[in-house]
Amino acid sequence: MGLSTSKRLVIKIGSALIAPNKKGCSSRYLLGIAQFIVRCRERGIQVVLVSSGSVAAGAKLFDENQERTVTIKKAMAAAGQAEMLATWDKLFDFPTAQVLLTHADLRNRDRYVNIKETIACLLENDILPIINENDTVTTDSLKVGDNDNLSAMVAAASDADTLIICSDVNGLYDKNPNTHQDAVLIPVVNDITPDIYAIAGDATSLVGTGGMKTKIQAAEKAVSNGVHTYIVNGFNDAPFNMLLDGKNPGTYFAPHAKPMLEHLHWMTHTSSTQGEVVVNEEFSGDLLNDKIALNAEEVVGVNGQFSAGDTVLVRTDGGTRLAKAKTNYSSCLLNFIADQDSDVTAIMSNDQSDSVISNKGIAMLNS
């Protein structure tokens, strides 16, 4: 428990902490968080800050009676991002750096590696990365959607060992503490099961977009990567003092004893599928048991359009999701092969793999 062995952590701060009254940024709750970051750095712990708040910070500049369309929210994000960053910057006596991301950046392997290298370089030079989703340019197909899940992706990209997600409650309760006085805090979660998701509620703040469900999703991503994860109350200083004292101030999610390999974690939790490769039910048993390669002869259908190297969903013709995988073939070529009666190997060029998906490029799914 606590941060006694942590070397690199990611801390996620929500909009309700940045702009609690929707009247621009406020240092009311940020002073204690900034001091926590300073104390971590003094202990040799590298810190990456994932901060929401650009839309909430920029809202004061727009007519409050104006309909909040997508375009207006993007404009708010553009107007508020500078203020949000400046608010953080004035709380530190060391340099900070702005990193704006979209899901398109994270799900593209080359860009993902660039992000990893940039964050590592900033930390090596004692610069605090302040990361936010680039709300000004994102569309529904390109955005993560909430900074809880973004923080877990950043934890993986930055090779962090600890993730701290700040909330407006002390952690995960067995029922909503805002409506049930007898709600009991769950101090430790060793396994994120459907029962854990069932007790996760919705957002309670006026300005936040992430509820407890997204925090559980983020925790699941993080612990599968071997990251110690906490949900704590960000509205007072006590939880941060407890963390530095080696105590658990909220809900602690234990990391998997055997973390996923880095490229498989990225494929499972960060990359987006560009299409589907459908196999029959008989082959699915072999795939699940042996993680064997998938050959073109075993493909019974192709859905969507994708290129060689894209991530695809492998499922059965009955609809069971089996895996996410890197495909060696494009959808166009797979469809062409499916229409041929000749030997598949005669159709392929010499530099193509014999398998549609190799056993090193496949991440099995639980459901």
N, C-alpha and C positions, 0 to 999 in steps of 0.2 A: 504494500500500500504506500501511497505517497510518492514522492519524486526522488527518493534517496539514490536510486540507480539510473535515473533518466539522464540521457545525453542530449536528446533532441525532442522537443515537444511542439505540438500544434495546438493553439488555443483558438476556439471559435466564439466570436462575439456577435450577438444578434442586433437587429434594428432597435428593439425596445431598450437596449442598453445605450445605444448611440444617440438616439433621438426619442427619448421617452414621451415627450409631449407633442411630437410631430411639428415642432417649431424650430427645426434646425438641430445641429449637434450640441450636445451638452457634456461637460466633463463630470457631471454629478456621479455617475457610476464608473467612469473610466479611470479616475485617479487611482483607485485601489487596484484595478486590473493592470494599469501601467506600472505601478510599483511592484506588483507580482512579477511582471515580465523583467523588470530591472533586477530584482532579487534572483530570479532564475539565471539570468546572464552572469551575475556576480558569482554564482555557484558553478559556472562553466556549462550550464545547460543552454543549448542553442534553441531559439524560439522562432516559430513561424506564426504570424497572426492572420487568421481568416476573419475578415470583418465585413458584416453587412452594413447597411445604413445609407447608401447613396440616395436611394429613392426617398427615404424618410427625411434625410437632410435637405433634399432639394424641394420637398413639398411646399415649404413656406413661401417659395418664390412664385407659386402659381395660385390662381384664383381657386379658393377652396370650394366654390360652387360649380366649378368646371367639371364636366364628366371625366373620370379617370380612365381614359382610353389607354390602349397599349402605347400609342405614340406619346401621350402625355407622360406616362410612367417612364418611358425611355428618356424623354427630355428631362424629367426630374432626376433620373440617375446621372445624366450628363452634368447637370447643374450642381448636384449634391456631392459628386465624387470628390471634387477638389476640396470642399469644406470638410468632408469626412477624413480625408487623408491629412489635411492641415491640422485638424483637431488632434489626431494621434501624434503627428509629428511634433507638436509643441509640448507634448507630455514627456518626450524623451530628450536626453542630451547626447544621443548617438544617432547615426544616419538611418533612415528608413528608405524603402523602395516600394513603389507601386507595381503590382503584378495583376493585370486584368485577364481573366480566362473565360473561355466558353467551353461547353462540353465538346464542341468540335475540336478544340485544341487538345483536350485530354484523350479523346477517343482515337485520334490519329497517332499512330505509334511514333513516327518521327518527331512530331510536335511535342508529344508527351516526353520523349527523351530530352528534347531541348528545354522543356520546363524543369525537369529534374536537374539538368546541368546548371541552369540559371539560378535556381534556388540554392543549390550547393555552393555555387560561386559567391552568392550574396552572403551566405552564412560564414563561409571561409574568410570573408573580409569584414566580419562583425557588423553587417548591415541587416536590419530587421526587415524581412519581406512582409508586406501587408497585401494580402490577396483578397480579391473580391471577384464575383462573377461580372462580366462585362455586359451589364443589363442594357446598355445603349444599343448594342448591335445584335443581341441574341434574338432568335425566334424560338418558337416552341420546339422545333426539331433540333436546335443547337444548344439549348440551355440545360443546365443541371436542374434548375428550378428552386433549389434551396441551398443555403450555405452549410447546413448540417452535413448533407451528403458530399458537398464540395470539400468540406474540411477533411472527411475521411479519404477522399481521393488525393487531396494534398498531402495528408499524412503518409500515404503510400508513395507518392511522387518524391517526397522529401526524405524518405527513409527514416521517419520519426519512430520513436519507441513509445510515445505517449500522446494521447489525444484528450483534450479537455474541452467539453462542449458546455457552454454556459447557458443556463435556462432561467426562467422566472420562478421556478420551484426548486426544492432542494435535491431533487433527483427523480427516479422512477418510483411511483407509489403503487400500491395494490389496487387503488381506485383514485379517481380525480380528487386531489386534496382541496380544490377550490369549491367543490360541491359536497364533499363528504368529510365531516369533522373527524371521523374515525379512520381515515386513510393512514396506512402504515408505509413508511419509507422502506424500500427494498435496498439494503446496503450493498449486496453482492449478487451479480448475475454471472453464473459460470457457463450457461448455455442459453443462447437466444432461441427460444422455441416459439411455436405459434401462440402459446399461452402468454408469453411476454408481449407479443404484438397485440394480443387481444385486450390487454389492460392499458395500452398506450392511448392517450387521449389526443385531442386536437389542440391547436394553438390557443392560448388564453390572452395574449397581449393584443393591443389595438394595432400595433404597427408591424408585428412579425408575421412571417409566412410559414415558418417551420413549427410544427407541433411536436409532441413527444414521439409520434410515429416516425417522423423523419430522423429524429435523434437515435431511435432504435435501429433504423436502417443504416445510419452512419456507423453506429457501434458495431453492427454486424460486419460491415465492410472492414472496419479497422481491426477487430479482433482476429479475423481470418488472416490478416497480414501480420499477426503477432504483436499488435499495438495495444498497450494498456490504455483503457478508455474510461473516462469519468464523465458523468453528467452532474454538474454542480450549480448552485444558485449564484448567479453573477451579480446580484443586486446588493451584496454586502461583502465585506472583506474577509470575514471569518473563514469561509471555505478555502481561500487561497493561502491563508496562514496555516490552516490544517494540512494542506497538501505539502507545504514546505517543511512542516513538522513530522512528515511521514505518516499522516493519518488520512482516513477516507472521509471526506465531508459530505458525500452524496451517494450516488450509485456507481459502483465500480464494476466494469465488465472485464472479465478475465480473458486474456488472449489465448488463442489456440496453442496447444503445446507444440504442434507441428504446423507452422504457418505455410500458406500456399507459396509456391514458387512465384517470383516477382512477375514474370510474364503471364502466368496463368491467373494471378490475382488481377492484373490489369485487364485481361480478357474477360474475366468473370464480372468484375465490379465497375469497370470504367468504360471499356469499349462498348459501342452500340452495334447491334447486328444489322447488316445491310440486306439480309434476305434469309431464306430458309433452304436447307437441304433435307429432303424427306427420305427416310429409310423405312424398310418394312419391319414389322414387329419381331420377326425371327432374328434379324440382324441386331436389333437393339439389345438383346440379351448378351451377345458377344461383346458389343461395345461397352456395356456397363461393367461386365465382369473382367474383361481383359484390356480395355482401352486400346484396342487394336486399330490399325489404320483403316480408313474408309476408302474403298475403291469405287470407281465409277459404275461398275456392274451392280453394286448394291444400292445405288441411288434410284428411288422410284418416283421422285418428283423434285422440282425446283420452283421456289416462289421468290419473286422480287428480282431486282437487278443488282449484281455485285461484280466486282473485279477480283482477279487473283490477288491474294494478300488481304482481302477484307475479312472481317469477322462475320460469321453466319451462325444461325441457330440450327442445330441438328435435332430433328424431331421425328417421331414415328408417323406413319400414315394415320394412326389413331389419335394423334394430337399430343402425345406425351413428349415433353421437353427433355432431351437427353444431355445436350452439351452446347457450349459455345466454342467455336473453333475457327482457326485461320484456314481459309480455303486456298488450295493450290490452283483451282480452276475458276474461271469466270462463269457467271450464270449462262452467258451466251454459249460458251463451249460445252457446258454440261447439258444444256438443252439440245444442242446439236448431236452430242454423243448419244443421248437418250433416243434419238430418232434413227440411229444407224443400226444396221444388222451386223456390220463388220466388227472385227476385233478392235477394242478400244485402243490398244497400244499402237495400232497402225495409224490412228488418227492423230495421236499426240506427236509433238515435235520432240527432238532429242533432249532438249533441256527441260522438259516438263517432268514432274514427279509422276510415278505410277499411281499414287494415291491422291484422291480428292482432298483428304485431310490426313496428315501424318500423326502418329501417336504422340509426338512432341508438341503439337500445336492444338491440343484439345483440352478443354476444361469442363469436366463433368458437372452437371447441375443436380441439385437435390430434388428438384421437381420440374 
